[in-house]
Amino acid sequence: SGANAFSGSVQNDSVSAFNLSHTGSGSQTINLESGHFDSVSVSKGILKIGSAESNGALSVSGGLFGASSAAEFASVEISGGGLAYSAETFLGGLADTITVSGKFSKTSDEKIAMDFGGLDAESLIGLTYDLLSAESYEGISQENDADEYFSAQNLHNALANFKWDGNKLTVAFAAVPEPSEAAAIFAAAILAAALARRKMR
């Protein structure tokens, strides 16, 4: 239930498999200097993994998973919860990227939560960062706006615009509209909806 960080190596061979299950409410960070996890599951709390080698399957049903600097998996399935990113790495000019050599699957009707860890992105407005890449996607159409599938959390003084760049998901930070501008946008949306309903009659 606490917050801890671990580093070291695991030895994988033909008879040893390392399967990690994160079920606690705390925040754990694991940095592998060598070796990999054959499978990782997250149902609660926050788990971050950094590894030089490619890991096996990642499944997230609750809580948050994040890469510690960078992490690679053979496949990812998200049925709940979401992905976590460290504010410090954005301010350093990078993002904690997740690379999927196979399929990234979304099996829930809800948007995937993208947690920015309390990032104050006012100084990052106009900048774009790579968040994840995958060989293929299931439950997600890259022909649709990426904002249909992902929602920002714990982000301050900026808006997050999720976009596709080939097989990569990126985020661009935009300024938060002034209250008067936001009111004008809302009024325009109401007017457009009213006109659309009138045309349908």
N, C-alpha and C positions, 0 to 999 in steps of 0.2 A: 504493500500500500504506500510505500515511501518512494523517494526518487534516488536512483542509483545509476552508476555508470560502470561498465565492465569492459575489459579489453584482454585480448589473448588469442589463442588459436584452438581449433578443434581438429582432430585427426579423423578423416573420412577414409574408410576402406570398404572392402566388399561385404563386411559383416557388421559394420557400425554405421548407424544412421542417426543424425541429430535432428530431432523434431522439436520445435519450440512452440509452446502455447502460452500466450499472455492473457491471464484471466483476472489480474489484480487491478485495483483502482489507481495504482501509482504510475510513475513515469520511469521507464527503464531504457538505458542506452547501451548497446552492445557494439563494440568495434572489433571486428575479426581481422587479425593480422594475416592469418592463413586459415584455410578450411572454409566450409560453408554449411548452411542449414539445409537439410533435405526438404523440410516443410516448415512454414511459420504460420501460426494462426493468432488472430487478435480478436477478443470479444469484449474487452473492457480496458480502460486506462489508455496509456500512451506507450508505444514501443517504437524505438528507433534503432536501426541497424546500419552499420557501415561495414562494407566488406570489399576486399579486392577481387574475390572470386564470385561467380554467379551462383545464387542460391536456387532452391527448387521452387515449390509452389507457395504462394502467399495467399491467405484468405483472411478477409476482414469482415466480421459480422457485427462488430460494435467497437467503440473506442476509436483510437486513431493509430495509424502506422505512418512512420516517416523514415526517410533515409538520413543517416548521419553522414553528411557530405554527399555520398552517392552509394546506391545499392542496386544490384541487378537481380532479377528473378526470371525463372523460366516461364512462369505464368502468374497472373494475379486475378483473384475473384473478389469483388466487393458486393456484399449483400446488405450492409449496414455500416454505420460509422463513416470514417473517411480517412483522409491523408493529412499529415502534419508537416509543417515547414517551419524552420527556425528563423526568427526575425534577424538574428545576427548575420546569417549568411547572405540575406538580401542586401543588407547594409554594406556587406563586404564585396558586393558585385556579382554574387552567384546565387543559385538556389539549390536546395537539397534534391537532386534529381533522382528519379526512379526510372530504371530502364528495364523493359520487359522483352525478353528475346522471343517470346511466343505471344499468347493471347491475353489481353486485358478485358475481363468480363465484368459487366455491371448487371446484377441480377435483381436489383430492387427498383421499385417505381420512384423512390425518393432520390433527390439529387445527392451526389457525393459531396460531403462536407470537405472543404479545403481550408484547413486551419492555419492561419499565418502567425500564430504565436504572439499576438499582441503587437504586430508590426505597425509602427508609425511610418506610413509610406509617403508622407507629404513631399519628402526630398527625392522620391523615386518616380514621381509623376512623369509619364512619357517614356519610361523605360520598360523593356520587355524581357521576361525571363522564361527559360525552358523549365517545365515542371516534371513532365514524364514523357516517355516515348514507348511505343509498343509495336510489335510486328503486325498485329491485327487487333481489332476491337469487336466485342460482342455485346449487344444491348446498348450500343452507342453508334450513331451514324455521323460520320465526319462530314456529311453533306449538310447537317444541321448546325445551327449555332451552338458552340460549346457551352454557352451559358445555360442551355437547356438541361445539361447533365451535371454541372458543378456549381456549388455556391460557396461564397467566401465567408469565413468566420474569423473573429479576433483580428480584424484589420481596421486601422484607424487613419482618418484624414485622407482617405483615397478610396476610389472604387476599383474593383478588380474586374477586368474584361478578359474572359477566357476565350482563346482562339486556337484554331488548328493551324499548324505549319507542317504540312505533310502528315506524317505519323506522330508528330510531336504535339503535346498540349502546352501552350504557352499562356502566360498572364501578362497583361499590360496594365499598369496603374494609371488611373485617370483622376482628374480633380473632382471633388464633390461639388455639385452645383450649389450656388448661393440660394438662400430661401426664396427670393423673388424669381430666380430662374427656374427653380424646381416647381414653383407654383404655376409658372407659365407653361412648363412642359406638361404638368398634370392637367391643366385646363385644355390644352391642345389635344391631349389624349381623350378627354371626355367628349370634346366636340367631334373628334374623328369617329368615336364610337357611336355617337348620336346620328351622325350623317350616314354611317354604315347601316344602322338599323332602319333609317328612313328609306334608304335605297332598296332594302329587302322587302318593304311593304308593297 
